């Protein structure tokens, strides 16, 4: 608005270091507030975390089986299928405990 104000505008630009040191407390407070807001917005489900861990373990078992059975996923999958496909009769007869 130099039309009404005939004096030249003097703009003093603070250095970025000065702004950071003077507003460090405000920046830290805003950062912590943002973290708290985001954490309250998305909470972790224990059931979902358990499911993801179980899937990761199943994947690790599949990779290990594939690596130990000739380096082939097909042979590793076949080995897993054979292990899961065993009937209880092939594992042995169940005998109930004595006295119970």
N, C-alpha and C positions, 0 to 999 in steps of 0.2 A: 504494500500500500504506500508506495513512495509518492503517490499523487498528493495525499494529505500530509504525510510526514516527510519533510524535505531533508531530514538528516539521514545519512546512509545507515542502513541496517548493519549492525555489527553482530555477527554470529560467532559465538565462541564454541568451538567443537571440543568437547572433552575427549581425552584419549581413551581408548578402550580399556587400558589398564586402570585408569582412575574410576571409570564407571564400574568395573568389576570389583575393585576393592571397596568402594563405597556401598555397593548394593549386594555384597556377598551374602549377607544375612538374609536379605529378601529373596535372593535367588535360591538359596538353600531351603528356605521355608516353602517357597512355591514348588520346588522340586519334590520335597517330602509330601506336601499336600497332594500333588499329582500322583505320586506313587500310591498313596493311601487310597485315593479315589479309584484308581485303576484296579488295585487289589480287591477292593470291595465290589467292584463291578463284575469281575470274573473270578469266581471261586473254583478251586479244583474239587472234583468229585472223587472221593476215595474209591468208589466202585469203578469209575473210568480209569483211574490210575492203576488199579489192580488188573483190570482187563488188558491195558497196554503192556504191563509188565509180563503177564502171562503170554501174550502174543509174542513179545520179544523173546521170551524163553523158548517158546515153541519154534520160532524161527532159528534160534541158535542151535537147538537140537537138530533141526532139519539140515542146517548147514554142516554141522559136525558129522552127522550120519552120511551126508553126501560126500564129504571129504574122506571119510574112513572107508567107504565102500567103492573104491575105484575112482573116486573123483567125479562121479556121475550123479546128477540129481535124480535120474530115472532109477538107478540102482539103489540110491539112498531112500527114495520114496517107496520102492518095493520092499526094502527092509523094514521100514516103518509100518507099511501095510501088513506085512507078515507078523510083526510083533503085535499089532493091534487086532489082528484077525484070529489070534489063537483062542480057541474055545476053552472054557474052564475044564473040560474033560481031558484036554491034552496037557494041562498043567498038573493033573493028578487029582485023585479023588479027595473030596472034603470029608474029613472025619471029625465029628463033633467032639469037643473036649469031654473027658471022663468026669462024671459027677455033675454034669450040667445040662 
